[in-house]
Amino acid sequence: MTKAFYRLGEGNIASIVQHPEVIYRHSFRKMPQMGVTEPEVKQLIAFLRWVGEIENRHWPPQDEKFVTAFKLREAQAQNLNKVDVVMGACGGCHSFENQGRSIGGDFSAIASRITYDRATLIRFMLNPASVKPGSAMPPQNVSPETAALIADFILSLKVTREVRQ
């Protein structure tokens, strides 16, 4: 859990803790509904952020890419390649080329089935319920500029896939 804040982000941590039955419904992971209150969620997020800042000699090593991407994505997203931006923002729930987790699905599969245009996809990331009421995806804590980079990445997978066929 030392780097959970960077791997998952605030919105995903809150959703996982408050609605594990929704988030993990298709996963081998099972977490009981603990009845965590909103103030307790905020305290947990603050604790996980604090733990994430403890010097632990870059352990666990597989999470360092999330820490780096999280710290750079808002301030210097242009310095990261798109895969790093996407995995740093979305890899806690989504996967791409065997990176990240597959709770929310692989980006290649998502790209092949979505019908959203760029603006709608950006809006979906920032506030999923505004586009798809009842969506299990929590709002993402990214800037509109970062959401645009992620949307461009996902849509580029769709174009590449269509061209290959």
The 8 nearest C-alpha neighbors of each residue, nearest first, counted from 0:
[[1, 3, 2, 47, 4, 50, 51, 59],
 [2, 0, 51, 50, 3, 47, 4, 59],
 [1, 3, 51, 4, 5, 0, 6, 62],
 [4, 2, 0, 6, 5, 7, 1, 47],
 [3, 5, 8, 48, 2, 7, 47, 6],
 [6, 4, 66, 3, 2, 8, 7, 65],
 [5, 7, 3, 91, 65, 4, 8, 2],
 [8, 6, 91, 4, 11, 5, 3, 12],
 [7, 9, 4, 11, 5, 10, 6, 12],
 [8, 10, 12, 11, 13, 44, 4, 7],
 [11, 9, 13, 12, 8, 137, 139, 138],
 [10, 12, 14, 13, 9, 7, 8, 15],
 [13, 11, 15, 9, 14, 10, 16, 7],
 [12, 14, 10, 16, 11, 15, 17, 40],
 [15, 13, 11, 17, 18, 12, 16, 10],
 [14, 16, 19, 12, 18, 13, 17, 11],
 [15, 17, 13, 14, 18, 19, 12, 35],
 [16, 18, 14, 15, 13, 35, 19, 34],
 [19, 17, 14, 15, 20, 21, 16, 22],
 [20, 18, 15, 22, 21, 23, 30, 16],
 [19, 21, 18, 24, 23, 22, 32, 30],
 [22, 20, 24, 19, 18, 23, 135, 15],
 [21, 23, 19, 20, 24, 15, 18, 135],
 [22, 24, 26, 25, 20, 19, 21, 28],
 [23, 25, 21, 20, 26, 22, 19, 29],
 [26, 24, 23, 27, 102, 22, 21, 28],
 [27, 25, 23, 28, 24, 102, 29, 22],
 [26, 28, 29, 25, 23, 24, 102, 30],
 [29, 27, 26, 23, 30, 25, 24, 19],
 [28, 30, 27, 23, 31, 26, 19, 20],
 [29, 31, 19, 32, 28, 20, 23, 16],
 [32, 30, 33, 29, 19, 20, 16, 34],
 [31, 33, 34, 19, 30, 18, 20, 17],
 [32, 34, 35, 31, 17, 16, 30, 19],
 [35, 33, 32, 36, 17, 16, 31, 18],
 [34, 36, 33, 39, 17, 40, 37, 16],
 [35, 37, 39, 38, 40, 34, 17, 41],
 [36, 38, 40, 39, 41, 35, 13, 17],
 [39, 37, 41, 40, 36, 42, 35, 43],
 [40, 38, 42, 36, 41, 37, 35, 43],
 [39, 41, 43, 37, 42, 38, 13, 44],
 [42, 40, 44, 38, 39, 43, 45, 37],
 [41, 43, 39, 45, 40, 44, 46, 38],
 [44, 42, 46, 40, 45, 41, 39, 47],
 [43, 45, 47, 41, 46, 42, 48, 40],
 [46, 44, 42, 48, 43, 47, 49, 41],
 [45, 47, 43, 49, 44, 48, 50, 42],
 [48, 46, 50, 44, 49, 4, 45, 51],
 [47, 49, 51, 45, 46, 4, 50, 44],
 [48, 50, 46, 51, 52, 47, 45, 53],
 [51, 49, 47, 52, 53, 48, 1, 46],
 [50, 52, 2, 48, 1, 49, 53, 47],
 [53, 51, 49, 50, 54, 48, 2, 1],
 [52, 54, 50, 51, 55, 49, 1, 56],
 [55, 53, 56, 52, 57, 51, 58, 50],
 [54, 56, 57, 58, 53, 59, 1, 52],
 [55, 57, 58, 54, 59, 60, 53, 63],
 [58, 56, 55, 60, 59, 63, 54, 62],
 [59, 57, 60, 56, 55, 62, 63, 61],
 [58, 60, 61, 62, 57, 63, 2, 1],
 [59, 61, 58, 62, 63, 57, 64, 56],
 [62, 60, 59, 63, 64, 58, 65, 57],
 [63, 61, 65, 60, 64, 59, 2, 66],
 [64, 62, 66, 65, 60, 61, 67, 57],
 [63, 65, 67, 62, 66, 68, 61, 87],
 [66, 64, 87, 68, 63, 6, 62, 67],
 [65, 67, 63, 69, 5, 64, 68, 70],
 [68, 66, 64, 70, 65, 69, 63, 71],
 [67, 69, 87, 65, 71, 70, 72, 66],
 [70, 68, 66, 72, 87, 67, 71, 65],
 [69, 71, 67, 68, 72, 66, 73, 74],
 [72, 70, 75, 68, 74, 69, 73, 76],
 [73, 71, 76, 69, 68, 75, 74, 70],
 [72, 74, 76, 71, 75, 142, 145, 70],
 [73, 75, 71, 72, 76, 70, 77, 78],
 [74, 76, 71, 77, 78, 72, 73, 79],
 [75, 77, 72, 78, 79, 73, 71, 74],
 [76, 78, 75, 79, 80, 72, 74, 81],
 [79, 77, 76, 75, 80, 71, 72, 74],
 [80, 78, 76, 77, 83, 84, 81, 72],
 [79, 81, 83, 82, 84, 78, 77, 76],
 [80, 82, 84, 83, 85, 79, 152, 148],
 [81, 83, 85, 84, 80, 86, 152, 79],
 [84, 82, 86, 81, 85, 80, 87, 68],
 [85, 83, 81, 87, 82, 86, 68, 72],
 [84, 86, 82, 88, 87, 83, 89, 149],
 [87, 85, 90, 89, 83, 88, 84, 82],
 [88, 86, 65, 68, 84, 85, 69, 83],
 [87, 89, 85, 86, 84, 90, 69, 141],
 [88, 90, 86, 85, 91, 93, 87, 92],
 [91, 89, 86, 99, 93, 92, 94, 87],
 [90, 92, 7, 6, 89, 100, 99, 93],
 [91, 93, 102, 103, 100, 90, 101, 89],
 [94, 92, 90, 101, 103, 100, 104, 105],
 [95, 93, 99, 105, 100, 101, 98, 90],
 [94, 96, 98, 105, 97, 106, 99, 107],
 [95, 97, 98, 94, 105, 107, 99, 106],
 [98, 96, 95, 94, 99, 100, 105, 101],
 [99, 97, 95, 94, 96, 100, 90, 86],
 [98, 100, 90, 94, 93, 91, 86, 95],
 [101, 99, 94, 93, 92, 102, 91, 90],
 [100, 102, 104, 93, 94, 103, 92, 105],
 [103, 101, 92, 104, 100, 93, 26, 23],
 [104, 102, 93, 92, 101, 105, 100, 94],
 [105, 103, 101, 93, 102, 94, 106, 109],
 [104, 106, 94, 108, 95, 107, 93, 101],
 [107, 105, 109, 108, 95, 110, 94, 104],
 [106, 108, 110, 109, 105, 156, 111, 95],
 [109, 107, 111, 106, 105, 110, 112, 104],
 [108, 110, 106, 111, 112, 107, 113, 105],
 [111, 109, 157, 107, 108, 112, 113, 153],
 [110, 112, 108, 109, 157, 113, 107, 160],
 [111, 113, 109, 110, 114, 108, 157, 107],
 [114, 112, 110, 115, 109, 111, 157, 116],
 [113, 115, 112, 116, 110, 111, 120, 119],
 [116, 114, 119, 120, 113, 117, 118, 123],
 [115, 117, 119, 118, 120, 114, 154, 121],
 [116, 118, 120, 119, 150, 121, 115, 151],
 [119, 117, 121, 120, 116, 122, 115, 147],
 [118, 120, 122, 121, 116, 117, 115, 123],
 [119, 121, 123, 117, 122, 118, 115, 150],
 [122, 120, 118, 124, 123, 119, 146, 147],
 [121, 123, 119, 125, 120, 124, 126, 118],
 [124, 122, 127, 120, 126, 121, 125, 130],
 [125, 123, 121, 122, 126, 127, 139, 138],
 [124, 126, 138, 122, 139, 123, 121, 127],
 [125, 127, 138, 123, 124, 128, 129, 122],
 [128, 126, 123, 129, 130, 124, 131, 138],
 [127, 129, 132, 131, 130, 126, 134, 133],
 [130, 128, 127, 126, 131, 132, 123, 122],
 [131, 129, 128, 127, 123, 132, 122, 119],
 [130, 132, 128, 134, 127, 129, 133, 123],
 [133, 131, 128, 134, 129, 130, 127, 135],
 [132, 134, 128, 131, 135, 127, 136, 129],
 [135, 133, 136, 132, 131, 128, 127, 137],
 [136, 134, 137, 133, 21, 22, 127, 14],
 [135, 137, 134, 127, 138, 103, 22, 11],
 [136, 138, 10, 139, 11, 135, 14, 127],
 [139, 137, 126, 125, 127, 124, 10, 140],
 [140, 138, 125, 141, 124, 10, 137, 126],
 [139, 141, 10, 138, 142, 9, 8, 125],
 [142, 140, 139, 145, 146, 143, 125, 73],
 [141, 143, 145, 144, 146, 73, 140, 125],
 [142, 144, 146, 145, 147, 141, 121, 125],
 [145, 143, 147, 142, 146, 148, 141, 73],
 [144, 146, 148, 142, 147, 143, 141, 149],
 [145, 147, 143, 149, 144, 121, 148, 150],
 [146, 148, 150, 144, 145, 149, 121, 151],
 [149, 147, 145, 151, 146, 150, 152, 144],
 [148, 150, 152, 146, 147, 151, 85, 153],
 [151, 149, 147, 153, 152, 148, 154, 120],
 [150, 152, 148, 154, 149, 153, 155, 147],
 [151, 153, 149, 155, 150, 154, 148, 81],
 [154, 152, 150, 156, 155, 151, 110, 149],
 [153, 155, 157, 151, 156, 152, 150, 110],
 [156, 154, 152, 158, 157, 153, 151, 159],
 [157, 155, 159, 153, 154, 158, 110, 160],
 [156, 158, 110, 154, 160, 155, 111, 159],
 [157, 159, 161, 155, 160, 156, 162, 154],
 [160, 158, 156, 162, 157, 161, 155, 163],
 [159, 161, 157, 163, 158, 162, 156, 164],
 [162, 160, 158, 164, 163, 159, 157, 111],
 [161, 163, 159, 164, 160, 158, 157, 156],
 [164, 162, 160, 161, 159, 158, 157, 156],
 [163, 161, 162, 160, 159, 158, 157, 111]]
